[in-house]
Amino acid sequence: MSRLEAITRHLPGWARSGLDEAGDAVHFLAGVAGLWFAMTSVAFAFFYIPSESMQPTLEVGDRILVSKWAYGYSRHSLPLGLGDHLPESWDGRIGWAVPDRGDVVVLRDTRQNLTLIKRVIGLPGDEIAVREGRLYINGNVVERELVDRRSYRQFHGYPEVVEVEHYVETFPEGFSHETYERDDRQYLDEFGPVIIPAGRIFLMGDNRDNSTDSRAADGPGFVPISHVIGRAETVPFTFARCRIEPGLYCPSGRVWRGL
């Protein structure tokens, strides 16, 4: 007989019953926690959008669903930032796969100790440049079409109301997505050319003049593929809110739409 059994056998029946129920509850919660840890490490995870760097695709307050199996697994796949506490020598990847150009990915920026979300622009071996706000891939300008001009109220930053040009940009592979540009004379509108090293990718935000991305000196730089957590798939729900104001754009329509 264990010491615990010896103690509990002298307790009243109601006390022993309470202890049994507490033990069952602990086992149940441990099972739930283990299942959650496994699911968020291997299958899916939810992330919150805190900034405006991916507008108009994503807004502050959006919750995105990320597939972790899309490119394989690394220590950065672990939830709650646990991978940051593992040795850097564990920075390999199981099930290696390179993202496609145009994928929206969640990554761990070890420079800033932040989790970021950006769009894949450059793949290993690509030459990337920006000239007067226009993106060049391997020496060829990426086509873009002006859709309209918008004004919207910023969630963060100054000025409160920003005017942007709204474009649809089309990559050489035929994939199209939306972007914002304040104009073509901002500080990140001149960059490169650079060659993307093996095992790395080049990332940019869709809100081109409001994104600290691979162009920026204080951005993530050439991102190791092992630092990619997963591919953002959709916005299952959002807490993004905006007031309906005359002349100002109020975003909608991102829920359950592919990114």
Secondary structure by P-SEA (a helix, b strand, c coil): ccaaaaaaaaccaaaaaaaaaaaaaaaaaaaaaaaaaaaaaccbbbbbbccccccccccccbbbbbbcccccccccccccccccccccccccccbbbbbccccbbbbbcccccbbbbbbbcccccccccccccccccccbbbbbbbcccbbbbbccccccbbbbbbbbbbcccccccccccccccccccccccccccccbbbbbbccccccccccccccccccccccccccccccccccccccccccbbbbcccccccc
